[in-house]
Amino acid sequence: MTRILIADDDSLVRMGLQVVLDGEDGLEVVGEAADGRAALQQVRDLDPDLVIMDIRMPNLDGLAATRELTRTGDRPRVLILTTFELDEYVYEALRAGASGFVLKRVPPAELIEAVRVVAGGESMVYPAATRRLVERFAAPSPSPEQARAIGMLTDREREVLRLLAQGQSNREMSEQLFVGMETVKSHVGSVLLKLGVRDRTQAVIAAYETGFIRPGEA
């Protein structure tokens, strides 16, 4: 069961999300918060697997709350909720450790898919939309650590990183590379470890910021 916390300052949005998600097998909304500070407290109290985080909230916005959540470890994953697709705040939230984002206007089926994808850690949400966001705001300014990390990747890991930038799932990579799923998972895990990032989304951002992947290449 995936335990979900909803953080949004609009009570109608929170109610609507809860109705949609609680009706799905394997998903359970365990709490809600109207601002970022309340979200952080609810995470401590409820230990959810996933936080659906509005990017713009009073007291503490979604960006600051995401930074606070993701600096402490692997739980919970964060799915950003936003009105605008090309939003610098959303990009910064992804850099800070959010696993993906979803637009508030998406149909319920797409929201459910996004929640399942992020909760499972399988792939980026809406790879085309995420790629547009990264290509818009990622400035090539690699740190020495990032540059060294890219240099440490093997040829196969570099190939895997390019496929991640295309939004490919483990199964799709398995079919394209002609290797088993466990081998793919091992390669992905090695890429994340060497880059020092939390999940696939941050790996792709690092690939763009180091210039390993240039806008339009993926």
N, C-alpha and C positions, 0 to 999 in steps of 0.2 A: 504494500500500500504506500503510495506517494503522499506524504503529508505536506500540505500547502498553506502558506501564509500569504494573504493579500494585503498589500500596502498601497492605499490610494486615498486622497483627501476627499473624493466624491463618494458619498455613501451609496448612491444609486449604482455607480460603477462597481463598487465592492459587492453589492447585493447581486447584480447581474452576473458577475464572475462566479460568485458562489453557487448560484442556481445552475449555471452551465457545468461547472466542474464537479459538483457533488453528485450530479446525475450519471457520472462516468465510472465504470468499473476500475478499480485500482487507484482512484483519486479521491482525496478527502481534504476539504478545507478545514483546518484546525484552528484558524484564528484570522483576525484582520486588524489593521492599524490605519489611522488617519494621517499619520506623518512619519517621518523617518525615525525620530526618537522613539516613538511608540513601537515601530517595527523592530528596532534593535532590542527593546525590552521583551517583545513577544518572541523573538528568536531565542533569547535566553530562557524564557519560561517554557516554551513549547517545543523547541528543538525540531523545527520543520525540515523537510528535505529540500524544499524549494520555496523561494520568496518571489512572488510576482510584484515588482516594484515600480510604481509610478515614478517618472523621472523628476517631475516638478511637484513638490509638496511643501507645506509650511514647516517651520521649526528646523527641520533637517531634510534637505532634498534627497532624491533618490541616488544621485551621484555620491554624495557624502556618505549616505547610509551604506551604499554598496562598498565603498572603500573600507569602511569600518568592518563590515561583515567579512569581506574576502581576505583581509590581512591576517585573520586569526586561524585560517585552516581551510579544509575542503568543504565544510558544511556551513550553511546550506548553499545550493546553487541559486543564482539570481537570474530571473528573466525580467528584462526591462519592459515596461509598458509605456508607450509614447504615442503622441498625436502625430508627430512629424517624423518621416523616415530619415531625412538628412538633417540630423540634429547633433551639433557638436557635443552636447551634454551626453547623448546616448553613446557616442564614440568614446568619450572619456570614461563612461561607465563600463564599456567593454574592455577598455585598457585596464581599468581598475580590477577587473575580475568577473564581471557579469558574463554569463554564458551565451546570451543572445538577446534579441529584442523582438517585440511583437507590437503591431499597430493597434490602437484601440478600436479601429473600425473593422477589424477582420471578422469574418464569419465565425460562429462558435466552433465549427469543425476544425478550422485552421488554428484557433486558440488551443484547442485540446491537443492537436498534433504538436504544436510548439511546446506545450507543457511536457508532453511525454518525451519529446526529443531532448530537451534540456535536462529533465530529471534523469534520463538514461545516460546522459553524457555522450551520446552517439555521434552527433554532428551539429554543425551550426544551424540555427534557425533561418529559413529563407536565405540560402546562400547568395542568391543574386542581389537581394536587398542589402544584406550584410556587406557584400563586396563593394557595392556602390558607396556605402557609408565609409568603409575603410579607405577606398581609393580617394574619396573626397577629402578626408581629414588626416590621413596618415602622412606625416612629413618625414622624409628620409633623414633621420638624425640618430643613427645608431650609437648606443653607448659602447665603450670598449668591450664590456661583458657580452653584449648582444653579438657583436662582430666575432668575438672568439667562439661563442656558442654555435653560430652558423658554420664556422670553420670546422667545428668538431663533428658535424653531421656526416655520416657515411653517404655514399651515392644513393643507396636505397632510401635512407632517411630523407634525403633531399627530394627524392621523387615522391615520397609519402607526403612531405610538407606541401608540395605543389598540388597534390590531389586534395589535401585538406583545404587549400585555398579555393578549390573548385566546389567545395561543399560536399564532397563524396563521403558516403557512409563507409563503415568497415566492410560491409558486404560488397559494395561497389568497388572498393579498392582491392578486395580479395579477388574479384573476377578480373579486374584489369591487370593485376600484377601476377596472376596465376599462382597465388599462395593461399594457405589456409587462413581462416579467421583469427586463430590464435597468433599466427605469425604477424598479421596486420596489427592486432592489438599490441603486440610486443614492440613493433616498430613505432607505432603512435606513442606509446608510453615512453620509449626512449627519446623521441623528439621532444616531448613535453619536459622530460627530465633535463635534457641537455640545454634547452632554452630557458629553463627555470620558470615555466609558466603553469597556470592552474588548469587550463583546458585548451581545447582546439581553437577557440576563438582568439585567445591571447597569442597562441602560436602563429596564427595567420597574421595578426597585427604585427608581431615581431618580424615576420617575413617581409612585410611591406616596409616597415620602418627601417630595416637594415638594407633595403634595396635588393634583397634576394629575389623578391617578386616586384615587378613594376606595374603601375596602373595599366590595365588592359591585357596583361599577360595571362592571368588566371582564367 
